[in-house]
C-alpha cells in the first residue's frame, strides 16, 4: 500500500532561514544541501520543495503542492483561491508584519497618492498595486522591477512600491513614504482539494498548531523559583502567565516551588521584584513550543 505524503512548498530566500528554524522548534528537522531544492525532512509523510515565496500560491492553487508557506502579499498579488490554514506572524528580521509602501524621493513634489496620476511606478508587486490604484481612480504606469527597486527614482521611476520592515533601506536611499498600501505576514495555505482530504487536512492542522506554538514560544520563557510560605501571596501577585502558575510544596513544609511561562522581555524587570518579594533560586529556560 502506498504511504500517504503531504507535498509542502517552503519559501526560499529571505524567509527561508526563519522558516527552517521555526519548523525545527515545531519538531521538524530539515536538512537542505547547498544545491538542492528538495530538503530532507525527518517525517516520511512530508515531501518538501524550496521555491520563491512569490510562486508558492500559484502552485498550491493548481494542486502541484498540497500546501505551502508564503506571504499574504504574494497571495494577493497572484490573486489565487486557496485555503488559509493559519497566519504566522514572522518575517525576515522579526515577528511583526512587513509593509508595502509607496515612496518617492525626499525632494519630490508628489505628496499624496492622488499625485501619482499618470506617473511611473516601479515595483515587484505589480498586480496588487494596479488594483489598489485603480480602486482609487488612479491610472499610473506600473511596471515590474527586477530588484534594487529603491534606486529607480527619480530617473527610471517617479515613485516605487517597495517592501519594508524597518524603513532603513528607504531612508538610506533618500526616499519618503507617502502611503502604506498593504501589511503582510506569513501564511500557511492549502489547496482546496487537498483541504477536503481528511488525512491531509489533519496533517496540515497539526503542522499549523505546532508552528503557532513555536512562534508563541519565541517571545516567552519558563521561570522557576522557590518561595517561602510567608511570601507566597506577594510573589503570586507579581506573576502573569498563560494560566495560573504551577505551585508545588517542597520537602520543607514552609517552602513552595513556582513555575510560570511569561513574556521574555518582562523577565529582567520581574526577577528583581520577585527577589525583593521573597523568592529565590531562580531558573530561567527557553521554550520550543507553547500551545494553549
C-alpha positions as CSV (number, residue, x, y, z in Angstrom):
1,X,0.0,0.0,0.0
2,X,1.3,3.4,-1.0
3,X,2.1,5.6,2.0
4,X,0.4,9.0,2.2
5,X,2.5,12.1,1.6
6,X,1.8,15.8,2.1
7,X,3.6,18.0,-0.5
8,X,4.6,21.3,1.0
9,X,6.3,24.4,-0.5
10,X,8.8,26.1,1.7
11,X,10.0,29.7,0.9
12,X,13.5,30.1,-0.5
13,X,15.2,33.4,0.1
14,X,14.5,36.0,2.8
15,X,12.0,33.8,4.7
16,X,14.0,30.6,4.4
17,X,16.2,30.8,7.5
18,X,13.5,31.8,9.9
19,X,11.1,29.2,8.4
20,X,13.5,26.4,8.8
21,X,14.3,27.5,12.4
22,X,10.6,27.6,13.3
23,X,10.0,24.2,11.8
24,X,12.8,22.8,13.9
25,X,11.3,24.3,17.0
26,X,8.0,22.8,15.9
27,X,9.6,19.4,15.8
28,X,10.6,19.0,12.2
29,X,14.3,18.7,11.5
30,X,15.1,19.9,8.0
31,X,18.4,19.3,6.1
32,X,19.0,21.5,3.0
33,X,22.0,20.7,0.8
34,X,23.7,23.6,-0.9
35,X,22.5,22.8,-4.5
36,X,19.2,21.0,-3.8
37,X,15.7,22.4,-3.9
38,X,14.3,19.3,-2.1
39,X,15.0,19.5,1.6
40,X,15.2,16.3,3.6
41,X,12.5,16.4,6.4
42,X,12.5,13.8,9.2
43,X,8.9,13.0,8.6
44,X,8.2,10.4,5.9
45,X,4.7,11.8,5.5
46,X,6.0,15.2,4.3
47,X,7.7,16.0,1.0
48,X,9.1,19.5,0.8
49,X,10.3,21.7,-2.1
50,X,12.1,25.1,-1.9
51,X,10.5,27.8,-4.1
52,X,10.3,31.5,-4.2
53,X,7.5,32.7,-1.9
54,X,6.1,34.6,-4.9
55,X,5.5,31.3,-6.8
56,X,4.1,29.1,-3.9
57,X,0.5,30.5,-4.0
58,X,0.1,29.6,-7.7
59,X,1.5,26.0,-7.3
60,X,-0.8,25.5,-4.3
61,X,-3.9,26.7,-6.1
62,X,-3.1,24.5,-9.1
63,X,-2.6,21.5,-6.8
64,X,1.0,20.9,-7.7
65,X,1.6,21.4,-4.0
66,X,-0.9,20.5,-1.2
67,X,0.2,23.4,1.0
68,X,2.9,26.0,1.5
69,X,4.3,28.8,3.5
70,X,4.2,32.2,1.8
71,X,3.4,35.9,2.3
72,X,-0.1,37.3,2.4
73,X,1.2,39.9,-0.1
74,X,2.0,37.2,-2.7
75,X,-1.4,35.5,-2.2
76,X,-3.0,38.9,-3.1
77,X,-0.5,39.6,-5.9
78,X,-1.2,36.2,-7.6
79,X,-4.9,36.7,-6.9
80,X,-5.4,33.0,-6.1
81,X,-8.1,31.0,-4.4
82,X,-6.6,28.9,-1.6
83,X,-7.4,27.9,2.0
84,X,-5.7,30.0,4.7
85,X,-4.8,27.4,7.3
86,X,-3.0,29.8,9.7
87,X,-1.4,33.2,10.0
88,X,2.1,33.1,11.2
89,X,3.5,36.5,12.3
90,X,7.1,36.4,11.3
91,X,9.3,37.9,8.7
92,X,13.0,38.1,7.7
93,X,14.0,40.3,10.6
94,X,11.4,39.9,13.3
95,X,7.9,39.0,14.4
96,X,5.9,41.9,13.1
97,X,4.2,42.5,9.8
98,X,6.1,43.8,6.8
99,X,4.7,46.7,4.8
100,X,4.4,47.6,1.2
101,X,4.7,51.3,0.9
102,X,4.5,53.9,-1.8
103,X,7.7,56.0,-1.6
104,X,9.1,59.0,-3.6
105,X,12.3,60.9,-3.4
106,X,12.6,63.2,-0.4
107,X,12.6,66.3,-2.7
108,X,9.7,65.1,-4.9
109,X,6.7,67.4,-5.4
110,X,4.5,64.3,-5.1
111,X,2.8,64.5,-1.6
112,X,-0.2,62.1,-1.7
113,X,-1.4,59.1,-3.6
114,X,-3.6,61.4,-5.8
115,X,-0.4,62.9,-7.2
116,X,0.5,59.6,-8.8
117,X,-1.9,60.1,-11.7
118,X,-0.1,59.3,-14.9
119,X,3.2,58.7,-13.1
120,X,5.8,55.9,-13.4
121,X,5.9,53.4,-10.6
122,X,8.4,50.6,-10.2
123,X,7.6,47.6,-8.0
124,X,7.7,43.8,-7.7
125,X,4.0,43.9,-6.6
126,X,2.6,44.9,-10.0
127,X,-0.9,43.2,-9.9
128,X,-1.9,44.3,-6.4
129,X,-0.5,47.8,-6.9
130,X,-2.6,48.3,-10.1
131,X,-5.7,47.1,-8.4
132,X,-5.1,49.3,-5.4
133,X,-4.6,52.4,-7.5
134,X,-7.5,51.6,-9.8
135,X,-9.8,51.2,-6.9
136,X,-9.0,54.8,-6.0
137,X,-9.4,56.1,-9.5
138,X,-5.7,56.5,-10.2
139,X,-4.2,55.5,-13.5
140,X,-0.4,55.1,-13.5
141,X,2.3,53.3,-15.4
142,X,3.1,50.5,-13.0
143,X,5.9,48.3,-14.2
144,X,7.8,45.3,-12.8
145,X,11.2,45.9,-11.1
146,X,13.7,43.1,-11.0
147,X,15.2,44.2,-7.7
148,X,17.0,47.2,-6.3
149,X,13.7,49.0,-6.6
150,X,14.6,51.7,-4.2
151,X,17.3,53.1,-6.6
152,X,15.0,53.6,-9.6
153,X,13.7,57.1,-8.7
154,X,14.0,59.7,-10.0
155,X,15.4,58.8,-13.3
156,X,13.7,55.4,-14.0
157,X,10.5,56.0,-11.9
158,X,8.6,58.8,-10.2
159,X,7.7,56.5,-7.3
160,X,8.2,53.0,-6.0
161,X,6.1,50.5,-4.2
162,X,8.5,48.6,-2.0
163,X,8.6,46.2,0.8
164,X,10.0,47.4,4.2
165,X,10.3,46.1,7.7
166,X,12.1,49.0,9.3
167,X,12.2,51.7,6.6
168,X,16.0,51.9,6.9
169,X,16.7,51.0,3.2
170,X,14.2,53.6,2.0
171,X,15.8,56.3,4.2
172,X,19.3,55.3,3.1
173,X,18.2,55.9,-0.5
174,X,16.6,59.2,0.5
175,X,13.0,58.1,-0.2
176,X,9.9,59.4,1.6
177,X,6.9,57.2,2.3
178,X,3.6,58.7,1.2
179,X,1.2,55.8,1.9
180,X,1.2,52.2,3.1
181,X,-0.9,50.0,0.8
182,X,-0.5,46.6,2.4
183,X,0.6,44.9,5.6
184,X,1.7,41.3,5.2
185,X,2.5,38.3,7.4
186,X,3.5,34.8,6.6
187,X,0.5,32.5,5.9
188,X,0.2,28.7,5.8
189,X,-2.1,27.9,2.9
190,X,-3.6,24.8,1.4
191,X,-5.0,23.7,-1.9
192,X,-8.8,23.5,-1.8
193,X,-9.0,19.8,-2.9
194,X,-6.2,18.8,-0.5
195,X,-8.1,20.5,2.3
196,X,-11.1,18.2,1.6
197,X,-8.9,15.2,2.1
198,X,-9.4,14.3,5.8
199,X,-5.9,12.9,6.2
200,X,-4.1,15.8,4.6
201,X,-6.3,18.3,6.4
202,X,-5.5,16.8,9.8
203,X,-1.8,16.7,8.9
204,X,-1.9,20.4,7.9
205,X,-3.8,21.4,11.0
206,X,-1.2,19.6,13.2
207,X,1.7,21.4,11.4
208,X,-0.1,24.7,11.8
209,X,-0.7,24.1,15.5
210,X,3.0,23.2,16.1
211,X,4.2,26.2,14.1
212,X,2.0,28.6,16.0
213,X,3.2,27.0,19.2
214,X,6.8,27.6,18.2
215,X,6.1,31.2,17.3
216,X,4.4,31.8,20.6
217,X,7.4,30.3,22.4
218,X,9.8,32.7,20.6
219,X,8.6,35.5,22.8
220,X,8.2,33.6,26.1
221,X,10.4,31.8,28.6
222,X,9.8,29.4,31.5
223,X,10.7,30.6,35.0
224,X,11.1,28.6,38.2
225,X,11.7,29.8,41.7
226,X,11.4,28.9,45.3
227,X,9.2,30.9,47.6
228,X,8.7,30.8,51.4
229,X,5.1,30.4,52.6
230,X,5.1,33.9,54.2
231,X,5.9,35.5,50.8
232,X,3.6,33.4,48.6
233,X,0.8,35.8,48.1
234,X,3.1,38.7,47.4
235,X,5.0,36.8,44.8
236,X,1.9,35.4,43.1
237,X,0.6,39.0,42.8
238,X,3.6,39.8,40.6
239,X,3.2,36.9,38.2
240,X,1.4,36.9,34.9
241,X,1.4,33.6,32.9
242,X,-0.8,32.0,30.3
243,X,-2.6,30.1,33.0
244,X,-2.3,30.1,36.8
245,X,1.3,29.4,38.0
246,X,2.2,25.8,38.9
247,X,2.7,25.6,42.6
248,X,4.3,22.6,44.4
249,X,5.1,22.2,48.1
250,X,8.7,21.4,48.7
251,X,10.1,18.9,51.3
252,X,10.3,21.7,53.8
253,X,6.7,22.5,54.6
254,X,7.1,26.2,54.6
255,X,8.5,26.4,51.1
256,X,7.0,26.2,47.6
257,X,8.3,25.8,44.1
258,X,6.6,28.0,41.5
259,X,6.8,27.6,37.7
260,X,5.4,30.1,35.2
261,X,5.5,30.9,31.5
262,X,6.0,34.7,30.9
263,X,7.0,37.2,28.2
264,X,10.8,37.1,27.9
265,X,11.0,40.9,27.7
266,X,9.4,41.2,31.2
267,X,11.9,38.9,33.0
268,X,14.7,41.4,33.5
269,X,12.3,43.7,35.4
270,X,10.4,40.9,37.1
271,X,13.2,38.9,38.7
272,X,14.5,41.7,40.9
273,X,10.9,42.4,42.0
274,X,10.3,38.8,42.8
275,X,13.6,38.7,44.7
276,X,12.6,41.6,46.8
277,X,9.2,39.9,47.4
278,X,11.0,36.9,48.9
279,X,11.5,34.5,46.0
280,X,14.9,32.8,45.4
281,X,16.6,30.0,43.4
282,X,15.6,31.4,40.0
283,X,15.9,29.2,36.9
284,X,15.0,30.7,33.5
285,X,14.8,28.4,30.5
286,X,13.9,28.8,26.8
287,X,10.9,27.1,25.2
288,X,10.4,25.3,22.0
289,X,6.6,25.4,21.8
290,X,3.8,27.0,23.8
291,X,0.4,25.6,22.8
292,X,-2.6,27.0,24.8
